[in-house]
Amino acid sequence: MELNRRDAGVMMAAAACSLAVPRSGEAGQETQWKKGALYPREALFYDRLGDGKIRCGLCPRQCVVLPGKRGFCGTRENRKGRYFALAHANPCAVHVDPIE
């Protein structure tokens, strides 16, 4: 079977995405899917302000995020006073760069 560059890239992207699929948990428990958040992980660079508010310290905007809301970028979310990065372990681009 001969592959052209496009087909090879598609196959590599499919293989990379299959590595990011969560496995089921204990017997009888299934992993719950939430769009854009396969593996939410507690974020770095934030300060707790009290009353469940968070101040993001990742960029110069310094967003103040209320509980249950997201910052300006939309990739981090305040969950009960803890800040979570929703895009952790999700590929943002999968492509093949040619070597010249």
C-alpha positions in Angstrom: 0.0 0.0 0.0 1.5 3.3 -1.1 0.7 6.5 0.8 1.0 10.0 -0.3 2.0 12.8 2.1 -1.5 13.8 2.8 -2.7 10.3 3.7 0.4 9.7 5.9 -0.4 12.9 7.7 -4.0 11.9 8.3 -2.9 8.5 9.6 -0.4 10.2 12.0 -3.0 12.6 13.2 -5.4 9.7 13.9 -2.7 7.8 15.8 -1.8 10.9 17.9 -5.5 11.5 18.8 -5.9 7.8 19.8 -3.2 8.3 22.4 -5.3 11.1 24.1 -8.4 9.0 24.5 -9.1 8.5 28.2 -9.4 4.9 29.4 -12.4 3.8 31.5 -11.9 3.8 35.3 -12.7 1.1 37.8 -14.9 -1.8 36.8 -18.3 -0.5 35.9 -17.2 3.2 35.8 -17.0 5.0 32.5 -15.0 8.1 31.7 -17.2 11.1 31.2 -16.5 13.2 28.1 -16.8 16.9 28.2 -16.1 18.9 25.0 -12.7 20.5 25.2 -11.8 19.0 28.5 -10.5 15.5 28.3 -8.0 16.0 31.1 -8.6 19.1 33.1 -5.6 19.8 35.3 -5.2 22.4 38.0 -3.6 25.4 36.4 -0.4 27.2 37.5 0.0 31.0 37.9 -3.1 32.1 39.7 -4.1 33.7 43.0 -7.1 33.1 45.2 -8.9 36.4 46.0 -11.6 35.0 48.4 -15.3 34.4 47.8 -14.2 31.8 45.2 -12.7 34.4 42.9 -9.5 33.8 41.1 -7.0 36.2 39.5 -5.2 34.6 36.5 -1.5 35.4 36.3 -0.7 33.8 33.0 -1.0 36.9 30.7 -0.9 40.7 31.2 -4.8 40.8 31.2 -4.8 39.6 34.8 -8.5 38.3 34.5 -10.6 38.1 37.7 -12.6 34.9 37.2 -15.8 34.2 39.1 -16.7 30.7 40.2 -18.0 28.6 37.3 -16.7 31.1 34.7 -13.8 31.2 32.3 -11.1 33.8 31.7 -10.8 35.9 28.5 -8.8 33.2 26.7 -11.5 30.6 27.4 -9.0 27.8 28.2 -9.0 28.0 32.0 -12.0 27.7 34.3 -12.7 28.5 37.9 -14.2 25.4 39.6 -15.2 26.1 43.2 -12.2 28.3 43.9 -9.6 26.2 42.0 -8.4 27.1 38.6 -8.2 24.4 35.9 -6.5 24.3 32.5 -9.0 22.7 30.1 -6.7 22.3 27.2 -4.1 20.2 29.0 -3.0 17.1 26.9 -5.2 18.2 23.9 -3.3 18.6 20.7 -3.9 22.1 19.2 -2.4 21.2 15.8 -1.4 18.0 14.2 0.4 18.2 10.9 3.5 17.1 9.1 6.2 19.7 8.3 8.3 18.9 5.3 12.1 18.7 5.8 13.9 20.6 3.2 
